[in-house]
């Protein structure tokens, strides 16, 4: 009960319940990072109100975007290339005629 009475918890749950905030990963990504949002997201994924996603990859993508925004250098460009390569390897292959 004490956790539910925290302002951020009650605000996020109220916004989700009322429809003021869509029930999507992207909508939760707009909130400040922290344990509260991570916990709410994990509960929603476990229930499964939200689909599973690779949270480590999302954190890496966010870090690289921040790096590139702050430093448009060769290092930033290399990080973007690496991120795109990793993301491509991490995506499931689309179905084909020989692979359902």
Secondary structure per residue as TSV (DSSP state, phi and psi in degrees):
chain	resnum	aa	ss	phi	psi
A	1	X	-	360.0	-36.9
A	2	X	T	-64.1	-40.5
A	3	X	T	-62.4	-44.5
A	4	X	T	-64.0	-24.9
A	5	X	T	-83.0	-6.3
A	6	X	S	-64.6	141.6
A	7	X	H	-58.6	-48.0
A	8	X	H	-62.3	-39.9
A	9	X	H	-64.1	-50.9
A	10	X	H	-64.6	-36.5
A	11	X	H	-66.0	-48.6
A	12	X	H	-62.4	-47.7
A	13	X	H	-64.8	-39.1
A	14	X	H	-64.2	-43.9
A	15	X	H	-63.9	-40.3
A	16	X	H	-67.6	-43.7
A	17	X	H	-66.8	-34.9
A	18	X	H	-86.6	-12.7
A	19	X	T	89.2	1.7
A	20	X	S	-64.9	-27.5
A	21	X	S	-124.7	129.3
A	22	X	-	-67.6	150.2
A	23	X	S	-87.3	76.2
A	24	X	S	-139.7	160.0
A	25	X	H	-61.2	-40.7
A	26	X	H	-62.2	-39.5
A	27	X	H	-66.3	-39.1
A	28	X	H	-69.9	-30.3
A	29	X	H	-64.8	-23.9
A	30	X	T	-73.7	-17.7
A	31	X	S	-79.5	158.7
A	32	X	-	-60.1	138.4
A	33	X	-	-66.1	147.7
A	34	X	S	163.8	175.4
A	35	X	H	-62.2	-36.5
A	36	X	H	-63.2	-50.8
A	37	X	H	-66.0	-38.8
A	38	X	H	-60.0	-42.8
A	39	X	H	-67.9	-45.8
A	40	X	H	-59.6	-44.5
A	41	X	H	-60.5	-45.0
A	42	X	H	-64.2	-36.6
A	43	X	H	-66.4	-43.2
A	44	X	H	-65.5	-34.0
A	45	X	H	-72.1	-40.3
A	46	X	H	-68.3	-23.7
A	47	X	H	-80.2	-23.5
A	48	X	T	-92.3	79.0
A	49	X	S	-73.1	-25.5
A	50	X	S	-122.1	147.3
A	51	X	-	-73.0	156.3
A	52	X	-	-67.3	150.5
A	53	X	-	-151.2	160.2
A	54	X	-	-81.9	96.9
A	55	X	H	-65.8	-32.3
A	56	X	H	-65.1	-39.8
A	57	X	H	-66.6	-38.7
A	58	X	H	-63.4	-42.6
A	59	X	H	-64.1	-40.2
A	60	X	H	-63.9	-44.9
A	61	X	H	-59.0	-44.2
A	62	X	H	-62.4	-42.6
A	63	X	H	-63.3	-43.9
A	64	X	H	-67.0	-41.6
A	65	X	H	-59.0	-42.8
A	66	X	H	-63.9	-40.8
A	67	X	H	-62.4	-46.1
A	68	X	H	-66.1	-40.8
A	69	X	H	-63.3	-35.8
A	70	X	H	-87.5	-23.3
A	71	X	-	-144.4	94.1
A	72	X	-	-82.0	71.9
A	73	X	S	-120.1	179.1
A	74	X	H	-61.0	-35.6
A	75	X	H	-62.9	-43.1
A	76	X	H	-64.9	-42.9
A	77	X	H	-63.7	-39.3
A	78	X	H	-64.9	-38.4
A	79	X	H	-65.5	-40.7
A	80	X	H	-63.6	-43.5
A	81	X	H	-58.8	-46.7
A	82	X	H	-63.1	-42.8
A	83	X	H	-60.6	-46.8
A	84	X	H	-61.1	-40.1
A	85	X	H	-63.4	-46.6
A	86	X	H	-64.0	-42.8
A	87	X	H	-62.5	-40.8
A	88	X	H	-63.5	-38.1
A	89	X	H	-71.5	-24.3
A	90	X	H	-89.4	-13.4
A	91	X	S	-82.6	141.4
A	92	X	-	-68.1	148.9
A	93	X	-	-72.8	143.5
A	94	X	-	-68.9	153.4
A	95	X	-	-66.1	146.6
A	96	X	-	-127.9	176.6
A	97	X	S	-60.8	-34.5
A	98	X	S	-92.7	-9.9
A	99	X	-	-131.6	106.9
A	100	X	-	-70.5	360.0
